[in-house]
């Protein structure tokens, strides 16, 4: 699946939040002015890239996101890791932690999440067998 431009991502966010919408409804949810022809152009590109589906109901077409937001997030995070961190998710997370202004509560929550993830991950170290 192809990646999003900023304008495409803006439209996708609306579709993820609100479900199936016709173009006039999408325009109503935008935070910035956009002409109907410009929106239809973005929708056409999203359709061609496979990010949205279109269904005719009466005289109107309704557009719906084809993939869920978490799937797109994972793809975009992987892409960021590839571009900026040699494909390493660890390096991406480390860079975000280094560059963001995190509160003490944010750091505590990250440590808690890391602890939970460690507890969920089974040990790859084999358990020694007792001689029979």
Steps between C-alpha positions, in 0.01 A plus 500: 500500500639842404579761764297814573570859408405752772178589313405134458567433867272789595213342305577153636485630858148626437393167348654304789316717752162522327469194277329512163448858375409678182731780380285783638513338844877463478530870413291588806750321725813663354677762712604697192324616186522260206311518174272215400708426185822487707338260747372278220851491355645384834221241533572371148868457585414325829268271306770422242756429775254262667463700823126558464198331349208676336137393497214667319186557708231678305665784313795536738825312543606413853867450581631272775853429621609159373747427776481580869698784653724265706605319181589828332681616814716188506584541132591867546708429812688228312560744216635764740729239654625404152566858393651645816618209713632230268180299544538476880180549699715530813695790349177672392358476852833608651514806274144595594580467869819706462339781301161533671435692819369221721351556842595285797158335465566426131832336589338296778230381257762404241693304761179326606418414138852366444464284811167364379647420158794321663262290711294409188802394294595139565863441578704381204748342738432125525423361843771254613379139515556285802688178428272196493 
